Amino acid sequence: MRTTVSNDKDYRGNVHELSRNIMTDWMGQLKDATQNPVPSAYLMISGNCVEILRCFDILPVFPEINALQLAIRKNSLPYIIKSEEIGYASDNCAYVKADIGFTMCGGVGKEGTIPKPSIIVCNFVGCNVYIKWFEHCAQMMDVPMIMLDIPFLREDAPSKADIAYVVCQLRELITRCEELTGKKFDIDRLREILRYSARAEDGWSRAKELCKNRPTPYDAYFDSINMMGPINALRGTKEAADFFDATVKEYEKMVADGIGVLDDERFRVVFEGPPPYPYYRNFRNLFEAWGAVSVQSTYSTVGGTWEFGFRHDADHPLETIAEQMIVHNLCNRSMLERYKQIRTYVEDWSADALVIHSIKSCRLFSAGQGDMREYFTKELGIPTLMVESDLEDPRYYAEAQMKNRIDAFFESLQYKRLRQGEEAART
């Protein structure tokens, strides 16, 4: 049975407000830096080494977050079209096209909201699109770029040689940061920053753990966006660590009081793939109409798989940063590792189904998802729904077709429950 969802209802509560406040402050720093330049650096979310930049007071800038903001504010399409006009293909990453178009239209620099970076740090982890994206940014803005070559995770743990290989590159990055800022590297300051990172990671993991409760206090797909900003963009700061302390306190109280994010939690699902940001609320409402809540998601772990135990270690600063870049993020793992991660989520978080949102312009996520659906449906017997649109380009979102597939899926789950209940009553 479907329920009506009010578009005015605030499902996110106090944690949303806390996240919005500290992320607004960070974006304000970006805006200020366009008029009063300070050393800044582009880098990617997945497996990033933001702690090293913070050690030199270099302002981190994430083009991904810029693209996300453009999409969620429904401003991305003109910039995507601008990029396609100069030769970007229709199936190129829409994050890239939105950000490049935004840059071409004056969004970066004194007339825009994003500062021109002093350096571009291409910490290549998993997605090779980033190499070309950051190369194009470096060429467009005439900015030096440093490439960090991160070995793909080939086994359960990285080899000592892989760690040493990345540490050597981190030392080269440190040298470049010293040259850029005129500051000497301070290992004790890096340790302090890493302690803040570990504290935030503790809070992230505890918050994720609380979603094992029924009802779950927040949606670990849609509401996890509120935590992804602080853990990725602000990791290594006291503000991020304090945010997660407050977040855990809020969600623990909800659990203690028996309060869930939904008034009537009927289906618990795991989500694979990013959300369609231009229609973020619409997409969420399609699931909440069925009382479906996400108890875990793979997308929330693109920056780090903190809930599986990894913490930055201040006693081994460069080695722990290297380990996180190689191992403890979604994007540098094989498809089999993703299967293992999803299976753990389904089993340990007591999920009823898996939902795969396949992204038209993201090969990193979408490649192999058809096989993934077959594996979880046929091999493990986990009901699996697969839908497709895009995380950035609104032209690929067809809500009527999406709604029909989602409704049919949950109708079948509901019918299956009724039959199981009838059979249990007879026995």
C-alpha positions as CSV (number, residue, x, y, z in Angstrom):
1,M,0.0,0.0,0.0
2,R,1.4,3.3,-1.0
3,T,1.2,6.4,1.2
4,T,1.2,10.1,0.3
5,V,4.4,11.9,0.9
6,S,4.3,15.6,1.7
7,N,6.9,17.7,-0.1
8,D,7.0,20.1,2.8
9,K,8.0,17.5,5.4
10,D,11.6,17.9,6.6
11,Y,13.0,14.4,6.9
12,R,16.4,15.4,7.9
13,G,16.0,17.4,11.0
14,N,18.8,18.8,13.2
15,V,21.7,16.9,11.5
16,H,20.7,18.5,8.2
17,E,20.9,22.0,9.8
18,L,24.3,21.2,11.4
19,S,25.6,20.0,8.1
20,R,24.2,22.9,6.1
21,N,25.8,25.4,8.6
22,I,29.3,24.1,8.4
23,M,29.2,23.4,4.7
24,T,27.9,26.9,4.1
25,D,30.8,28.3,6.1
26,W,33.2,26.2,3.9
27,M,31.6,27.5,0.7
28,G,31.8,31.0,2.1
29,Q,35.6,30.5,2.4
30,L,35.7,29.5,-1.2
31,K,33.8,32.6,-2.2
32,D,36.0,34.8,-0.1
33,A,39.1,33.2,-1.7
34,T,37.9,34.5,-5.1
35,Q,38.4,38.1,-4.0
36,N,41.2,37.5,-1.4
37,P,43.3,34.7,-2.9
38,V,44.9,32.2,-0.6
39,P,46.7,29.0,-1.6
40,S,44.1,26.5,-2.8
41,A,44.1,23.1,-4.5
42,Y,41.7,21.0,-6.5
43,L,41.4,17.4,-5.5
44,M,38.9,14.6,-5.8
45,I,36.8,13.1,-3.1
46,S,37.7,9.4,-3.4
47,G,40.8,8.4,-1.4
48,N,41.9,11.9,-1.0
49,C,44.9,13.2,1.1
50,V,43.2,16.4,2.3
51,E,45.1,16.2,5.6
52,I,48.4,17.0,3.9
53,L,46.9,20.2,2.4
54,R,45.5,21.3,5.7
55,C,48.9,20.9,7.2
56,F,50.0,23.9,5.0
57,D,46.7,25.9,5.3
58,I,45.9,25.1,1.6
59,L,42.2,25.5,1.0
60,P,40.8,22.3,-0.5
61,V,38.4,22.7,-3.5
62,F,36.4,19.7,-4.8
63,P,35.0,20.1,-8.3
64,E,32.7,17.1,-7.6
65,I,31.0,19.1,-4.8
66,N,30.7,22.1,-7.1
67,A,29.0,19.9,-9.8
68,L,26.8,18.3,-7.2
69,Q,25.6,21.7,-5.9
70,L,24.9,22.8,-9.5
71,A,22.7,19.7,-10.0
72,I,20.8,19.8,-6.8
73,R,20.0,23.5,-7.4
74,K,18.8,22.6,-10.9
75,N,21.5,24.7,-12.6
76,S,23.6,22.1,-14.3
77,L,22.0,21.7,-17.7
78,P,23.2,25.0,-19.3
79,Y,26.8,24.1,-18.3
80,I,26.5,20.6,-19.6
81,I,25.3,21.9,-23.0
82,K,28.1,24.4,-23.0
83,S,30.6,21.6,-22.7
84,E,28.9,19.5,-25.4
85,E,29.1,22.5,-27.7
86,I,32.9,22.4,-27.6
87,G,33.1,18.6,-28.1
88,Y,32.4,16.7,-25.0
89,A,30.3,13.6,-25.8
90,S,26.8,13.0,-24.6
91,D,28.0,10.0,-22.6
92,N,31.0,11.8,-20.9
93,C,30.8,12.1,-17.2
94,A,28.1,14.8,-16.5
95,Y,30.0,15.9,-13.4
96,V,32.9,16.8,-15.7
97,K,30.7,18.6,-18.2
98,A,28.9,20.6,-15.6
99,D,32.1,21.7,-14.0
100,I,33.9,22.5,-17.2
101,G,31.0,24.5,-18.5
102,F,30.8,26.3,-15.2
103,T,34.5,27.2,-15.5
104,M,34.1,28.4,-19.1
105,C,31.2,30.6,-18.1
106,G,33.2,32.4,-15.5
107,G,32.3,30.4,-12.4
108,V,36.0,30.1,-11.3
109,G,38.0,33.1,-10.3
110,K,37.2,36.7,-9.3
111,E,33.8,36.8,-11.0
112,G,32.7,33.4,-9.8
113,T,32.1,31.5,-6.6
114,I,35.1,29.1,-6.8
115,P,38.7,30.3,-6.4
116,K,41.2,29.6,-9.2
117,P,43.4,26.8,-7.7
118,S,47.1,27.4,-7.0
119,I,47.7,23.7,-7.8
120,I,45.7,20.7,-9.0
121,V,46.2,17.5,-7.1
122,C,45.0,14.5,-9.2
123,N,44.8,11.7,-6.7
124,F,43.8,9.1,-9.3
125,V,41.8,6.5,-7.5
126,G,39.6,4.1,-9.5
127,C,38.1,6.5,-12.0
128,N,40.4,7.3,-14.9
129,V,38.0,10.1,-16.0
130,Y,39.6,12.3,-13.4
131,I,42.9,12.3,-15.1
132,K,41.5,14.0,-18.2
133,W,39.1,16.2,-16.1
134,F,42.0,17.6,-14.1
135,E,44.3,17.8,-17.1
136,H,41.6,19.9,-18.8
137,C,41.3,22.1,-15.7
138,A,45.0,22.6,-15.6
139,Q,45.2,23.6,-19.2
140,M,42.2,25.9,-19.1
141,M,43.4,27.8,-16.1
142,D,47.2,27.4,-16.7
143,V,47.7,25.8,-13.3
144,P,50.4,23.3,-12.3
145,M,49.2,19.7,-11.7
146,I,50.7,17.0,-9.6
147,M,49.6,13.4,-10.3
148,L,49.4,10.8,-7.5
149,D,49.5,7.3,-9.0
150,I,47.6,5.1,-6.6
151,P,47.9,1.3,-7.2
152,F,44.6,-0.6,-7.7
153,L,43.7,-2.8,-4.7
154,R,44.6,-6.3,-6.0
155,E,44.3,-8.2,-2.7
156,D,42.6,-7.8,0.6
157,A,45.4,-5.7,1.9
158,P,48.1,-3.5,0.2
159,S,51.7,-4.7,0.0
160,K,54.4,-2.9,1.8
161,A,55.8,-2.0,-1.6
162,D,52.5,-0.3,-2.6
163,I,52.4,1.7,0.7
164,A,56.0,2.8,0.2
165,Y,55.3,3.7,-3.4
166,V,52.4,6.1,-2.4
167,V,54.3,7.5,0.6
168,C,57.2,8.4,-1.7
169,Q,54.6,10.4,-3.8
170,L,53.2,12.0,-0.7
171,R,56.6,13.3,0.2
172,E,56.9,14.8,-3.3
173,L,53.5,16.5,-2.7
174,I,54.7,17.8,0.6
175,T,57.7,19.4,-1.1
176,R,55.4,21.0,-3.7
177,C,53.2,22.4,-0.8
178,E,56.3,23.8,0.9
179,E,57.3,25.5,-2.3
180,L,53.8,26.9,-2.8
181,T,53.3,28.2,0.7
182,G,56.8,28.9,1.9
183,K,56.0,26.8,5.0
184,K,58.0,23.9,6.4
185,F,56.3,20.6,6.9
186,D,55.2,20.1,10.5
187,I,54.8,16.4,11.3
188,D,53.2,17.2,14.7
189,R,50.6,19.4,13.1
190,L,49.7,16.6,10.6
191,R,49.3,14.2,13.6
192,E,46.9,16.7,15.2
193,I,44.9,16.9,12.0
194,L,44.8,13.1,11.7
195,R,43.4,12.9,15.2
196,Y,40.5,15.1,14.1
197,S,40.0,12.8,11.1
198,A,39.9,9.7,13.2
199,R,37.4,11.3,15.6
200,A,35.1,12.2,12.6
201,E,35.5,8.6,11.3
202,D,34.5,7.2,14.7
203,G,31.3,9.3,14.5
204,W,30.6,8.3,10.9
205,S,30.9,4.6,11.8
206,R,28.7,4.9,14.9
207,A,26.1,6.8,12.9
208,K,26.1,4.0,10.3
209,E,25.9,1.4,13.0
210,L,22.7,3.0,14.4
211,C,20.9,2.2,11.1
212,K,20.9,-1.4,12.2
213,N,18.1,-0.4,14.6
214,R,14.5,-0.7,13.6
215,P,13.2,1.9,12.9
216,T,16.3,3.4,11.5
217,P,17.0,7.0,12.7
218,Y,18.0,8.4,9.2
219,D,18.1,7.3,5.6
220,A,21.7,6.0,4.9
221,Y,21.4,6.9,1.2
222,F,19.5,10.2,1.0
223,D,20.4,11.6,4.5
224,S,24.0,10.4,4.3
225,I,24.6,13.3,1.9
226,N,24.4,15.4,5.1
227,M,27.4,13.5,6.5
228,M,29.3,13.1,3.3
229,G,30.1,16.8,3.0
230,P,31.8,17.0,6.5
231,I,33.6,13.7,6.2
232,N,35.0,14.4,2.8
233,A,35.4,18.2,2.4
234,L,36.1,19.0,6.1
235,R,37.8,15.9,7.3
236,G,40.8,16.8,9.5
237,T,39.1,19.8,11.1
238,K,37.7,20.3,14.6
239,E,34.4,21.5,13.0
240,A,34.0,18.1,11.3
241,A,34.9,16.1,14.4
242,D,32.4,18.2,16.5
243,F,29.7,17.8,13.8
244,F,29.9,14.0,14.1
245,D,29.9,14.1,17.9
246,A,26.6,16.0,17.7
247,T,25.3,13.8,14.9
248,V,25.8,10.6,16.9
249,K,24.2,12.2,20.0
250,E,21.1,13.2,17.9
251,Y,20.7,9.8,16.3
252,E,21.3,7.9,19.5
253,K,18.5,9.8,21.1
254,M,16.2,9.0,18.2
255,V,17.0,5.3,18.6
256,A,16.5,5.5,22.4
257,D,13.1,7.2,21.9
258,G,12.1,4.7,19.2
259,I,11.9,7.4,16.5
260,G,12.6,6.6,12.9
261,V,13.1,8.8,9.9
262,L,9.8,7.5,8.5
263,D,6.5,7.3,10.5
264,D,5.9,3.9,9.1
265,E,9.1,1.9,8.1
266,R,7.9,-1.1,6.0
267,F,10.9,-1.9,3.8
268,R,14.6,-1.7,4.5
269,V,16.8,-1.4,1.4
270,V,20.5,-1.0,0.4
271,F,21.3,1.4,-2.3
272,E,24.0,1.0,-5.0
273,G,25.0,4.0,-7.1
274,P,24.7,7.8,-6.7
275,P,21.3,9.6,-6.6
276,P,19.9,11.7,-9.4
277,Y,20.7,15.1,-7.8
278,P,18.5,17.3,-10.2
279,Y,15.5,15.3,-8.9
280,Y,16.8,14.4,-5.5
281,R,13.6,15.0,-3.5
282,N,11.3,13.5,-6.2
283,F,13.4,10.3,-6.3
284,R,13.4,10.0,-2.5
285,N,9.6,10.5,-2.4
286,L,9.1,7.5,-4.8
287,F,10.6,5.2,-2.2
288,E,9.2,6.9,0.9
289,A,5.7,6.5,-0.6
290,W,6.2,2.8,0.1
291,G,7.7,3.2,3.5
292,A,11.1,2.2,2.1
293,V,14.2,3.5,3.9
294,S,17.8,2.9,3.0
295,V,19.8,1.3,5.9
296,Q,23.1,1.4,3.9
297,S,24.5,2.6,0.6
298,T,27.7,2.2,-1.4
299,Y,27.7,5.7,-2.7
300,S,28.2,7.1,0.8
301,T,31.5,5.3,0.9
302,V,33.2,6.9,-2.1
303,G,35.3,8.9,0.2
304,G,36.1,6.1,2.7
305,T,34.7,2.9,4.0
306,W,35.0,4.0,7.6
307,E,32.3,1.6,8.9
308,F,34.6,-1.3,8.3
309,G,37.1,-0.2,11.0
310,F,39.8,1.9,9.3
311,R,40.9,5.0,11.2
312,H,43.7,7.4,10.3
313,D,46.6,6.7,12.7
314,A,48.5,9.8,14.0
315,D,51.4,7.6,15.0
316,H,52.0,6.6,11.3
317,P,50.9,9.7,9.5
318,L,52.0,9.2,5.9
319,E,51.6,5.4,5.9
320,T,48.0,5.7,7.1
321,I,47.2,8.3,4.5
322,A,48.6,6.0,1.8
323,E,46.7,3.0,3.1
324,Q,43.4,4.9,3.0
325,M,44.0,6.0,-0.5
326,I,44.7,2.5,-1.7
327,V,42.3,0.4,0.3
328,H,39.6,2.2,2.3
329,N,37.5,3.8,-0.4
330,L,34.9,2.3,-2.7
331,C,36.4,3.4,-6.0
332,N,39.7,1.6,-5.8
333,R,38.1,-1.8,-5.3
334,S,37.2,-4.6,-7.6
335,M,33.6,-5.5,-8.5
336,L,33.9,-8.6,-6.3
337,E,34.8,-6.4,-3.4
338,R,31.7,-4.3,-4.1
339,Y,29.7,-7.5,-4.0
340,K,31.2,-8.4,-0.6
341,Q,30.4,-4.9,0.7
342,I,26.8,-5.0,-0.5
343,R,26.2,-8.5,0.9
344,T,27.5,-7.4,4.3
345,Y,25.2,-4.4,4.2
346,V,22.2,-6.6,3.3
347,E,22.9,-9.2,6.0
348,D,24.2,-7.1,8.9
349,W,21.7,-4.3,8.4
350,S,18.7,-6.6,7.9
351,A,17.7,-5.3,4.5
352,D,14.8,-6.6,2.5
353,A,16.1,-5.7,-0.9
354,L,18.9,-4.1,-3.0
355,V,18.2,-1.0,-5.2
356,I,20.7,-0.3,-8.0
357,H,20.5,3.2,-9.4
358,S,22.5,3.0,-12.6
359,I,24.1,6.2,-13.8
360,K,24.0,7.0,-17.5
361,S,27.2,9.0,-17.6
362,C,29.2,7.2,-14.9
363,R,31.0,4.1,-16.1
364,L,32.8,3.6,-12.7
365,F,29.4,2.8,-11.1
366,S,27.3,1.5,-14.0
367,A,29.8,-1.0,-15.5
368,G,28.9,-4.5,-14.4
369,Q,25.7,-3.5,-12.6
370,G,23.6,-5.8,-14.8
371,D,25.7,-8.7,-13.6
372,M,25.4,-7.4,-10.1
373,R,21.6,-7.6,-10.3
374,E,21.8,-11.1,-11.6
375,Y,24.2,-12.2,-8.9
376,F,22.1,-10.8,-6.0
377,T,18.8,-11.9,-7.4
378,K,19.7,-15.4,-8.6
379,E,22.7,-16.5,-6.6
380,L,21.7,-15.0,-3.2
381,G,17.9,-14.7,-3.6
382,I,17.9,-11.0,-2.7
383,P,15.1,-9.0,-4.4
384,T,16.9,-6.4,-6.6
385,L,15.5,-3.4,-8.4
386,M,17.5,-1.7,-11.1
387,V,16.6,1.8,-12.4
388,E,18.5,4.2,-14.5
389,S,18.9,8.0,-14.9
390,D,21.9,10.3,-14.2
391,L,23.5,12.0,-11.2
392,E,23.8,15.4,-12.9
393,D,22.0,15.6,-16.3
394,P,18.3,16.1,-15.9
395,R,17.6,15.0,-19.5
396,Y,17.9,11.3,-18.4
397,Y,15.4,11.4,-15.6
398,A,12.0,10.0,-16.6
399,E,9.8,10.0,-13.5
400,A,6.8,8.3,-14.9
401,Q,8.7,5.2,-16.0
402,M,10.8,5.3,-12.8
403,K,7.6,5.4,-10.7
404,N,6.1,2.5,-12.6
405,R,9.1,0.3,-12.0
406,I,9.4,1.2,-8.3
407,D,5.7,0.7,-7.7
408,A,5.8,-2.7,-9.3
409,F,8.8,-3.8,-7.3
410,F,7.4,-2.9,-3.9
411,E,4.0,-4.3,-4.9
412,S,5.7,-7.6,-5.5
413,L,7.6,-7.4,-2.2
414,Q,4.3,-6.6,-0.4
415,Y,2.5,-9.5,-2.1
416,K,5.4,-11.9,-1.1
417,R,5.0,-10.8,2.5
418,L,1.3,-11.4,2.5
419,R,1.8,-14.9,1.0
420,Q,4.5,-15.7,3.6
421,G,2.2,-14.5,6.4
422,E,-0.7,-16.7,5.1
423,E,1.6,-19.7,4.9
424,A,2.9,-19.1,8.4
425,A,-0.7,-18.8,9.8
426,R,-1.6,-22.1,8.2
427,T,1.3,-23.9,9.8
